[in-house]
Amino acid sequence: MTAPTRKGVHARLAVSPPGEPPRFRPGRTLRLRVEFVRQLKRRRTQFAGAVVVLLPVIMAVAFKVGGAPEGRRSGVTLVSLATVGASNFTMFVEFAAVGFLLVVLVALFCGDTVASEASWSSLRYLLALPVPRARLLRQKLVVALSLSFATIVALPAWSLAVGTVFFGSAPAQSPVSGTLSFGDSLGRLGIVIVYVCIQSLIVAGLAFLLSVSVDNPLGAVGGAVLLFVVSNIIDQITALGSARNYLPTHFQYAWVDALSPQISWDNMIRGTGVALAYGAVLLAIAWLRFERKDVTS
């Protein structure tokens, strides 16, 4: 094994007992801190952070310039209540971002992580260091999920701050009926964030599976987003009946039930079960796929 060229390594090797093989500790390879720093310095991470920061500001300015939005003729909606206060503004931003933006960002973090190493021709060198395959996947997945969850939490948190500046902290109004105090609305927002994080496990598992299967990060990210969009389209076919309950996106907006004066947990519980099942199966397939894959590119 070639020793690192870092200063001081050769001096320690010179005093090591002759004939003693180099000591290898798999647990010291590809540390989380190193991987976090690498991913945080990447352009796509910085781009994602810029989107999260700018989107609520742009929407708030648009509401200020354009005036209070109008709801549908059928009744009150989240968009018609967006300027009532910070809580309503945050819920509207979350509603607008969940369907596509957050899907893209989670797919970006989880789909790019292994495929990018393959596209740079550095994946086989990581395995030759040697970094155990299971450890490489675990470290990559931990960092990718951490960045994904951080983005999901940061968007409503920053939206709440922006909404407070632009629209104040008035009591939240539910699109169903009733009014929620600012403190109560924060608790509901916490429920929404947790549920969205759980739902993101589906696109994370799908993107990670594609990431270990292809050598092109664009294919992994784009494939995960495309399949998610297709699932949303199929979910609109009401003729499928109860079969739609097994689609990965059917309970994507079940968190809206948390905005009612009396929280309804039924759909959120079903959505949590579907998300955990899909996430576990997809990640297990990704693990098996990568363990048996010949990394030659």
Order of alpha helices (4+ residues) and beta strands (2+ residues): alpha-alpha-alpha-alpha-alpha-alpha-alpha-beta-beta-alpha-alpha-alpha
